[in-house]
Every structure is written in C-alpha cells, then in structure tokens.
Amino acid sequence: MKPGKYFLVLFFLLIPLCLSAQFMKDSIKHGYLLVKTNIVSLTGVDSRQALEISLEKSIFHYFSVQVTGGYQLYGGYQVNSSSSSDTVFLKPSGYKASAELRWYFQDFFFPRFTRPDGVYGGLQFFYRHYEYNRSLDFHHAMDTVYYTDHFGVRNTCAGINLTGGFQKKFGRFAFDAFGGVGVMQRTISNTNLEYNPDNGDSARRTADFHLNQLGVKLPSNGGRQVNFSVGFRLGYFIYRKKKSAKGSI
C-alpha cells in the first residue's frame, strides 16, 4: 500500500472517532470541539474548488488536533480555462485530506485567555488527488503544422507543512486565517497523451511552468517540490466548555 493510502485510511478512522459518544463526552470534559469550512477552497479562488470540512479538538488548553477532508464540487480542476479540454478521458474529480497539530502560543504563555484564541503554529500532514482533462497545441520535429492534443491527467500530492495563523472566536462562532509552507512529493500520470518532447515535439507554449500547470508528465513537473497554502475558515463550536472562575477552561 502506498504512503498516501495509509494516510487516507488513518484519516477516515479519525472521523468516526471525532463523532463518537465518548469523544463528545471528552470534549465536554476537557475543552471544545469546533467544526469549520474553508471559504477560499469553497469559492475556488485557489483553483481547487472543493467543499472542505475541518474538525478541531482540544487536547490541552494550548494544544489541539485538527482533521480536514475535502471533495471537489464542480466540473473540474480549473487552472487555465483556455487549456481545458472538451474531450473527456477521465471523469473530473478530486479530494483532499489533512491532519494538523496546533500549538496556541497565547494560551500557552497566558492561560487566563480562553482557548482557542490568538496566534498559533502547527505541523500539517496532507494528501491530495485530482483527475481532470487538458489540451495543448504542439507540432512534430519535422513538421510545422500544430495539432491539438487532448489528454487526461492524474495529479497526486502528499507532504508536510509548517503552518501558522490567527484564530478568533465570537460566541459560538470562530474565524481562522492561516498559511503554510512545506515540501510535497508530486506524482503526475497522463492518459492519451501524444505530445512527447523526447521525440522532438514542440509545444506552442514551451515554458515548463505552463506544461506543469497543464499537468503534462515531465521530469520537471514531478518529484519533490515546495508547497504553499493559504486559507480562511469559518467555524461553529459544537461544544465549548465555559470559562471557569479562575479564567481558564
């Protein structure tokens, strides 16, 4: 079994745990359980339109665990509409999953503050998989006529991020602005792709970055890469223990 599949198995095992009666009982005793949705991911501003749901559970007054799952809602993985293909080799689909460990600095140094507020840092493990269709124009080595090549793309990423952000609660609601940087292992595979630069084929737009965005399987497009992430979540407390007389939860 590939590492990404191990991660998905672990992720889906955590979901029923978070919703179990014992977990809810522990939440009531030890702190809070917060459900959120990522507005950036939902609107597709980051080019990966998906419904993303997160569950954050406190472990200590300054430490929490967050699990996130997302599923692509719309027609496809849209990077550049001009390169989208009307020919369908793969059914456009996608999903993502992550697990994050969070440390709230303010709650650690000043426990009088009600968690989970303020600036935090974290460590996030993530996995993403997308399938979509693309096209590009190219000509063969001994030809000047351009052909339109339609093909399917499978794009899988797994990695780890250092995260940071700011979370603020308002009654039973909360907002969470975050960002992250890390490293990921990216794997690309194509179906029905005729373009082959090893045979001297030349794309109309030859920049590797453009071919990378199209999802063409080239040595420069796969392998280990730097990963960046940003987002904004809105949340609702399923349960949050009230502040004690001493000012801590």
LUMGUSE-322777 format. One line per 10 residues: for each residue z, x, y of N, C-alpha, C. Coordinates in pm, whole numbers, plus 32768, in hexadecimal, padded with zeros to 4 digits. Example, Ala and Ser with C-alpha at 12.3 -4.5 7.8 and 13.67 -1.06 7.14 Angstrom:
2
830C 8527 7DC7 830C 84CE 7E3E 830C 8528 7EB6; 82C4 8505 7F1F 82CA 8557 7F96 8313 850A 8003
//
This chain:
249
8000 8054 7F89 8000 8000 8000 8000 8058 807D; 7FAC 8037 80E0 7FA2 8085 815A 801F 8072 81B0; 8041 80D7 8207 80B9 80CC 825B 80BB 804F 82B0; 8045 8026 82E5 803F 7FAE 8336 8068 7F31 82EA; 8045 7F2B 8269 8069 7EB7 8218 80FE 7EB6 81FB; 813A 7F2C 81E7 81CB 7F34 81D7 8210 7EFD 8253; 81DA 7F1F 82C8 8214 7EF0 8346 820E 7E59 8350; 8199 7E1F 832B 818A 7D8E 8332 81E7 7D47 82D2; 81F9 7D7F 8259 8256 7D43 81FA 82E3 7D43 8233; 830D 7DB4 826F 8391 7DBD 82AC 839F 7D59 831E
8337 7D4D 8370 833B 7CF4 83E3 834F 7C62 83B7; 8300 7C37 8355 8309 7BAC 8329 8389 7B90 82DA; 83CA 7BF7 82A9 844D 7BE5 826C 84B9 7BD1 82D6; 84A4 7C0B 834D 8505 7BFD 83B9 8503 7B73 83F8; 848F 7B31 83F7 8483 7AAE 8438 84E0 7A46 83F9; 84DB 7A31 8373 853A 79CF 833A 85CC 79F7 834D; 85E6 7A7C 8352 866F 7AA9 836C 869D 7A7C 83F5; 8644 7A8B 845A 8668 7A64 84E3 8681 79CE 84EF; 8642 797F 8498 864F 78EE 84A1 86B5 78B6 843E; 86F4 790D 83F1 8752 78DF 838C 87D2 78AC 83CC
881C 7858 8381 8899 781F 83B4 8900 788C 83CD; 8907 78F1 8375 8968 795B 8387 8949 79AD 8404; 88C7 79C3 841C 889D 7A0E 8492 88C6 79C4 8511; 88B0 793F 8511 88D8 78EF 8585 896F 78F3 8597; 89B8 78F1 8529 8A4A 78F8 8531 8A76 797D 856D; 8A36 79EB 8542 8A57 7A6E 8579 8A33 7A76 860D; 89C4 7A33 8634 899C 7A32 86C0 8A07 79F2 8717; 8A3D 7984 86E5 8AA6 793E 872F 8B22 7995 873D; 8B40 79E3 86D5 8BB8 7A35 86D5 8BA7 7AB2 872A; 8B31 7AF1 8725 8B22 7B77 875F 8ACF 7B7E 87DF
8A8A 7B14 8808 8A3F 7B25 8883 89D6 7ABC 889C; 8956 7ADE 8886 88EC 7A84 88AD 8874 7A90 884F; 8822 7A28 8850 87A1 7A26 880E 873E 79F0 8873; 86D8 7A3D 8893 867C 7A1F 8900 85EE 7A19 88CA; 85A5 79AC 88E6 851A 799E 88BF 84C3 79AC 893B; 8452 79F6 8930 83FE 7A13 89A5 836B 7A06 8980; 8317 79F9 89E7 8287 7A01 89D6 824E 7A5E 8A40; 81E8 7AAB 8A1B 81AA 7B0E 8A73 813A 7ACA 8AC3; 814D 7AB9 8B44 80EB 7A76 8B99 806B 7AC7 8BA4; 8076 7B4C 8BAD 8000 7BA2 8BB9 7FA8 7B95 8B3D
7FE3 7B97 8AC8 7F98 7B89 8A4D 7F5B 7AFE 8A3F; 7FA2 7A98 8A6B 7F72 7A0E 8A60 7EF9 79F4 8AB8; 7EF6 7A2D 8B30 7E87 7A18 8B8D 7E10 7A71 8B6F; 7E24 7ADA 8B1D 7DB5 7B31 8AFA 7D96 7B99 8B62; 7DF0 7BAF 8BC2 7DD9 7C15 8C28 7DCA 7C9F 8BE9; 7E11 7CB6 8B7B 7E09 7D39 8B39 7D95 7D3F 8AD6; 7D37 7CDB 8ADA 7CBF 7CD3 8A89 7CD9 7CB0 89F7; 7D55 7C92 89D4 7D76 7C6B 894C 7DC0 7BE5 8952; 7D76 7B7A 8957 7DB0 7AF5 896D 7DFB 7AC9 88EF; 7E7C 7AB7 88FC 7ECC 7A91 8888 7F49 7A48 88B4
7F78 79EE 885E 7FFB 79B1 8870 8060 7A0F 8832; 80BC 7A41 8883 811C 7AA6 8857 81AA 7A71 8869; 81F5 7A6E 87FD 827E 7A3C 87FE 82DD 7AAC 87D5; 834B 7ABA 8820 83B0 7B20 8804 8438 7ADF 87EF; 8487 7B1A 8797 8513 7AF5 8784 8568 7B70 879B; 85C5 7B66 87FB 8620 7BD5 8818 86AE 7BAE 87F3; 86EF 7C02 87A5 8778 7BE9 8776 87D3 7C5C 879C; 8846 7C3E 87D8 88A6 7CA5 87FD 88EC 7CDB 8781; 8906 7D5D 8780 8954 7D9E 8718 89DB 7DC9 8751; 89D6 7E0F 87C3 8A4E 7E2E 8812 8A36 7DF7 889F
8A97 7E05 88F8 8A84 7DCD 897E 8A19 7E18 89CC; 89EE 7E8E 89A0 8988 7EDB 89E7 890E 7EF8 898F; 890C 7EC7 8913 88A3 7EEB 88B3 886D 7E6D 8870; 87E7 7E66 8861 87AA 7DF1 8822 8731 7E19 87CE; 8706 7DBD 877B 868D 7DCC 872A 862E 7D5B 874D; 85AE 7D7C 8761 854A 7D17 8781 84D5 7D22 8720; 84AE 7CB0 86E4 8438 7CAB 868E 83D1 7C51 86D1; 8351 7C78 86C9 82E6 7C30 870E 8270 7C1D 86B0; 8235 7BA8 86B7 81BA 7B8C 866E 8157 7B46 86C8; 80D7 7B63 86B6 806F 7B24 8707 7FF4 7B05 86B6
7FAF 7A99 86DB 7F35 7A71 8696 7ECB 7A4E 86FD; 7E51 7A80 86E9 7DE5 7A69 8747 7DBD 79D7 8749; 7DB7 799E 87C2 7D9E 790F 87D1 7D0C 78ED 87E7; 7CC3 7943 882D 7C40 791E 8861 7BD0 7958 880C; 7B56 7950 8843 7ADF 796C 87F4 7ACD 79F9 87C4; 7B0A 7A5B 8805 7AF3 7AE2 87D7 7B35 7B4A 882C; 7B26 7BC4 8801 7B5F 7C37 8845 7B01 7C5B 88B7; 7B22 7C35 8932 7AC7 7C45 89A3 7AE8 7CC3 89F3; 7A96 7D28 89E5 7AA3 7DA0 8A35 7A3D 7D9F 8AA4; 79C2 7D7D 8A82 7955 7D7A 8AE3 78F6 7D0B 8AB8
78EF 7CA0 8B05 78A1 7C2C 8ADB 780F 7C4E 8AC7; 77DB 7CB1 8B0F 774F 7CD6 8B01 7732 7D16 8A7A; 7798 7D46 8A35 7783 7D88 89B3 77A8 7D2B 893F; 77D5 7CB0 895E 77F5 7C52 88F4 7776 7C29 88AC; 7786 7C0B 882A 7712 7BE9 87D9 7718 7B58 87B0; 76A1 7B15 87B3 7697 7A8C 8782 7688 7A88 86EA; 7664 7AFB 86AF 7657 7B05 861F 76E1 7B1B 85E2; 7705 7ACA 8580 778A 7ACE 8547 7787 7B0E 84BD; 77C4 7B83 84B1 77DA 7BC4 8431 786A 7BB4 8403; 78C5 7BAF 8465 7952 7B9D 8449 7988 7B29 849B
79E1 7ADC 8462 7A23 7A72 84AD 7A85 7AB1 850F; 7A71 7A9B 8593 7ACB 7ADA 85F6 7B5C 7AAF 85DE; 7BB2 7B11 85CF 7C3F 7AF6 85B5 7C90 7B70 85D9; 7D13 7B5E 85E3 7D68 7BCE 8602 7DFA 7BA9 85FA; 7E4E 7C0B 85DF 7EDE 7BF4 85DD 7F24 7C77 8600; 7FA1 7C6C 8628 7FF1 7CDF 864E 8081 7CC8 8627; 80CB 7D32 8610 8158 7D29 85EE 819E 7DA6 8621; 821B 7D97 8648 8268 7E0B 8677 82FD 7DF3 8661; 8347 7E60 8659 83D9 7E5C 8652 840D 7EC3 86B6; 846E 7E9B 8708 849D 7EF0 8776 8535 7EF7 8777
8568 7F6F 878B 85F7 7F87 879F 860E 7F9E 8833; 866C 7F53 8871 8682 7F5A 8902 870F 7F85 8924; 8717 7FD6 898C 8797 8003 89C1 879D 7FDF 8A55; 87FA 7F87 8A7A 880A 7F5C 8B05 886D 7FBA 8B4B; 8837 800D 8BA6 8888 8074 8BE7 88FB 8039 8C38; 88DC 7FD0 8C84 8940 7F95 8CDD 89B5 7F5C 8C8D; 8995 7F1B 8C1D 89FE 7EE0 8BCA 8A4F 7F4B 8B80; 8A10 7FC0 8B6B 8A57 802C 8B27 8ABD 806E 8B85; 8A92 808A 8C00 8AE9 80D0 8C5F 8B46 8071 8CAB; 8B1C 7FF2 8CBB 8B6C 7F90 8D04 8B78 7F11 8CB1
8BCE 7F0F 8C4C 8BDA 7E9D 8BF1 8C07 7E1C 8C34; 8C30 7E21 8CB2 8C57 7DA5 8CF7 8BDD 7D4C 8D10; 8B63 7D88 8D0F 8AEB 7D38 8D24 8ACD 7CE8 8CA5; 8A9D 7C6E 8CBA 8A7A 7C18 8C49 89F4 7C42 8C10; 89EE 7C62 8B93 8971 7C8B 8B54 8916 7C12 8B41; 8894 7C21 8B2E 8849 7C9E 8B2B 8800 7CB2 8BB0; 8840 7CED 8C0F 8809 7CFB 8C95 87E7 7D8C 8CB4; 878A 7D9D 8D15 8774 7E1F 8D4F 870B 7E74 8D0A; 870F 7EF6 8D2B 86AE 7F56 8CF9 86D0 7F7C 8C69; 866A 7F8C 8C18 867E 7FB2 8B8C 8615 8017 8B61
8632 805D 8AF6 85D4 80B5 8AB4 85CF 8090 8A21; 8562 80B2 89DF 8557 8088 8955 84F6 80DB 8904; 84F6 80C0 8884 849B 80FE 8824 8456 808E 87D8; 83D1 808C 87DD 8384 801D 87A4 8322 804F 873A; 8320 800B 86C9 82BE 8024 8660 825D 7FAD 865F; 81DA 7FC8 865B 817A 7F5B 8667 8106 7F6A 8606; 80C5 7EF8 85ED 804F 7EF2 8597 7FF3 7E86 85CE; 7F70 7EA6 85DB 7F0F 7E45 860E 7E90 7E4B 85BA; 7E53 7DD7 85A6 7DD4 7DD2 855C 7D7B 7D69 859C; 7CFD 7D8F 85BC 7C9D 7D34 85F8 7C17 7D3F 85AF
7BD2 7CCD 85A4 7B4A 7CC9 856E 7AF3 7C7C 85D0; 7A7E 7CB4 85F1 7A28 7C76 8655 7999 7CA8 8641; 793B 7C72 8690 78AD 7C95 8687 787E 7CD1 870A; 7828 7D35 8701 77F6 7D7A 8777 7760 7D98 8768; 7724 7DC5 87D5 7697 7DEF 87D3 7683 7E62 8834; 761F 7EB6 8817 75F9 7F21 8873 7564 7F3A 8865; 7528 7F71 88CF 749A 7F94 88D1 748A 8029 88B5; 742C 804D 885C 7417 80DA 883C 7385 80EF 8814; 735A 816D 8814 72D5 818F 87DF 72E3 8203 877D; 7282 820B 871F 7283 8275 86BC 7253 82F8 86FB
7268 8365 86B4 724C 83EA 86EA 71B9 83FA 8711; 715C 83C8 86C3 70CD 83DA 86DC 708F 835B 8717; 70DF 830B 875A 70AE 828D 878F 70EA 8277 8819; 70A4 822E 886E 70D7 8211 88F5 70F5 817D 8907; 70DB 8130 889F 70F5 80A0 88A5 7187 8085 8882; 71C9 8038 88D7 7255 8017 88BF 7262 7F9D 8863; 72BF 7FA4 8808 72DF 7F37 87AD 736D 7F07 87CA; 7384 7E87 87B9 740B 7E50 87C6 744B 7E48 873C; 74BA 7E8D 872E 7500 7E96 86AE 757C 7E3E 86B3; 7581 7DDB 865B 75F6 7D83 8650 764A 7DB1 85D9
76CF 7DB5 85EC 7725 7DE8 8581 77B1 7DAD 858D; 77FD 7DBA 8522 7887 7D8E 8521 78E6 7E04 852A; 795D 7DEA 855F 79C0 7E55 8575 7A47 7E2B 853C; 7A86 7E84 84F2 7B12 7E76 84CA 7B60 7EE6 850C; 7BC2 7EC2 855E 7C0B 7F21 85B0 7CA1 7F14 8591; 7CDC 7F7C 8559 7D69 7F7A 8532 7DB4 7FEC 8576; 7E29 7FCD 85AE 7E7B 8031 85F1 7F0B 8024 85C2; 7F4B 8094 85AB 7FD9 8096 8589 8018 810C 85D0; 8091 80FA 8608 80CC 8169 8652 8158 814D 8681; 8182 81A0 86E0 820A 8199 8715 8206 81B0 87AC
8255 8165 87F6 825C 816F 8888 82EB 8189 88B7; 82F7 81D4 8923 8372 81D6 8971 8362 816C 89DC; 83BE 810D 89E2 83B0 809C 8A3D 841C 809D 8AA8; 8401 8058 8B12 8462 8048 8B7F 8441 7FCB 8BCD; 84A5 7F91 8C0D 848B 7F19 8C5A 8507 7EE5 8C9E; 84F8 7E6C 8CD2 8566 7E2B 8D19 856A 7D99 8CED; 85DF 7D6C 8CC2 85F1 7CE2 8C98 865C 7CA0 8CEE; 863F 7C24 8D17 869B 7BDA 8D6D 86A7 7B4C 8D3B; 8720 7B18 8D34 8735 7A90 8D04 8758 7A33 8D78; 872F 79B6 8D69 874F 794C 8DC8 877B 78D3 8D77
87FE 78C3 8D67 8831 7858 8D14 8808 786F 8C83; 87C0 7810 8C4A 8791 781D 8BC0 8708 785C 8BB7; 86CE 7883 8C2A 8649 78C0 8C2C 8653 7955 8C4F; 85E9 799F 8C2F 85E5 7A2E 8C4C 8556 7A5A 8C61; 8543 7AC1 8CB3 84C0 7B01 8CBA 84D0 7B94 8C97; 8467 7BCC 8C5F 846B 7C53 8C29 83E8 7C9B 8C4B; 83EE 7CFA 8CA9 837A 7D4B 8CCC 8388 7DD3 8C86; 831F 7DFF 8C41 832D 7E76 8BEE 82AD 7EC9 8BEC; 82BC 7F44 8BC2 824B 7F9E 8BAE 826E 8001 8B40; 8208 8045 8B0E 8221 80A5 8AA4 81B2 810C 8A98
81D4 817F 8A63 8172 81E8 8A47 8198 8228 89C3; 8132 824B 8975 814E 8285 88F3 80D0 82B8 88B1; 80D3 82BE 882E 8063 82F1 87E0 8043 828C 8773; 7FC2 8280 8753 7F98 8224 86EA 7F2C 8264 8693; 7F22 8234 8619 7EB7 825B 85BE 7E53 81E9 85BB; 7DD8 8203 85E8 7D73 819B 85F1 7D09 81AE 8586; 7CE7 8141 8541 7C81 8144 84D9 7C18 80DA 84F8; 7B99 8103 84FD 7B2A 80A9 8519 7AC9 80AA 84A4; 7A9D 8034 847C 7A31 8029 8419 79CC 7FC4 844B; 794E 7FD7 842A 78E1 7F81 8457 7897 7F45 83E0
785F 7ECE 83F6 7806 7E91 8394 777F 7E79 83D5; 7713 7E8C 8389 768A 7E70 83B7 7663 7EC2 8432; 7697 7F3B 843D 7676 7F92 84AF 7602 7FEE 848A; 7593 7FE5 84D6 751F 803B 84BE 7525 80BA 8513; 755E 80B3 8589 7567 8126 85E2 75B0 8199 859E; 7571 8210 859E 75AB 8285 855E 7588 8301 85AF; 75E4 8333 8602 75C6 83A9 8654 75AB 8426 8601; 75DB 842A 8585 75C1 849E 852F 752E 84A8 850A; 74E5 8439 8511 7455 8439 84F6 7403 8446 8575; 7446 845F 85E7 73FF 8470 8665 73F1 83F2 86B6
742E 8385 868B 7428 8308 86D9 7470 831B 875E; 743A 82DD 87C6 7473 82EA 884C 748E 825F 8886; 750B 8245 88AC 752E 81C4 88E7 7505 81C0 8979; 74EB 8148 89AB 74C4 8138 8A38 7534 8169 8A94; 75AF 814F 8A6E 7622 8185 8AB6 7668 81E3 8A55; 765D 8264 8A6F 7687 82C7 8A0C 7716 82F7 8A1C; 775C 82CB 8A86 77E5 82FB 8A9A 783C 82D3 8A23; 7886 8334 89EE 78DC 8318 897C 7941 82AC 899B; 796C 82A4 8A1B 79CD 823E 8A40 7993 81B3 8A2A; 7913 81A1 8A4F 78D4 811E 8A3D 78C8 80FD 89A9
789E 815E 8959 7892 8148 88C9 791B 8130 888C; 797F 8170 88C4 7A08 815B 8896 7A33 80CA 88B0; 7A12 8096 8928 7A34 800D 8949 79E7 7FAA 88F3; 796B 7FCC 88CF 791D 7F75 8879 7955 7F70 87EC; 7999 7FD9 87C5 79CE 7FE0 873D 796E 8022 86DC; 7919 807C 870D 78BF 80C7 86B5 790E 8134 8670; 78FE 813F 85EE 794A 81A1 85A2 7910 822C 85B9; 7951 8278 8611 792D 8301 862C 79AB 8357 861F; 799C 83DB 8604 7A12 8431 85F8 7A6D 842C 8672; 7A30 841A 86EA 7A80 841A 8765 7ACB 8396 877A
7AAB 8330 872C 7AE7 82AC 8741 7B5D 8290 86E7; 7B6B 82D7 8679 7BD8 82C0 861C 7C3F 832E 8625; 7C9D 832B 85C8 7D02 8394 85C4 7D78 8378 861E; 7DC1 83E1 863D 7E3B 83D3 868C 7E1A 83CF 8721; 7E53 836D 8767 7E35 835A 87F5 7EB2 8333 8841; 7EAE 8347 88C6 7F1A 831C 891E 7F10 8285 8931; 7F81 8240 8934 7F83 81B0 8945 7FD8 818B 89BE; 7FA6 812B 8A0D 7FEF 80F6 8A7F 7FFD 805E 8A6F; 806B 8027 8A9F 807E 7F96 8A99 80CD 7F67 8B12; 80AB 7EF0 8B42 80F5 7EAF 8BAE 80FA 7E1A 8B90
815C 7DD5 8BC7 8164 7D46 8BB0 81D2 7D05 8C01; 81D3 7C82 8BFA 8237 7C32 8C41 8257 7BBA 8BE8; 82D7 7BAF 8BC2 8301 7B43 8B69 835D 7AE1 8BB1; 8350 7A63 8B8D 83AD 79FA 8BB6 83FA 79CF 8B3A; 847F 79BC 8B49 84D0 799F 8AD5 8533 792E 8AEA; 8568 78FF 8A79 85CC 7894 8A79 8638 78B8 8A14; 86B6 78AD 8A3D 8725 78CD 89E5 873C 785A 8982; 8721 7875 8901 8747 7816 889A 87DF 780C 8896; 881E 7880 88A6 88B0 7882 88B4 88D7 78FB 8906; 8938 78EA 8960 8971 795B 89AA 8A05 7940 89BD
8A58 799A 8986 8AE8 798B 8992 8B10 7996 8A25; 8B68 7940 8A50 8B93 7940 8ADC 8BEA 79B9 8AFB; 8BE7 79DD 8B7A 8C33 7A4E 8BAA 8CC8 7A33 8B9C; 8D10 7A97 8B67 8DA0 7A87 8B53 8DEB 7A9A 8BD5; 8E6C 7A84 8BD0 8EBF 7A93 8C48 8EC3 7B21 8C79; 8EAF 7B82 8C1E 8EAF 7C0E 8C44 8E2A 7C3C 8C7B; 8DC7 7BE4 8C77 8D46 7C07 8CB1 8CE5 7C42 8C50; 8D00 7C39 8BCD 8CA1 7C69 8B6A 8C8D 7C01 8B01; 8C22 7C11 8AB0 8C02 7BAF 8A4B 8C40 7BD8 89C6
//
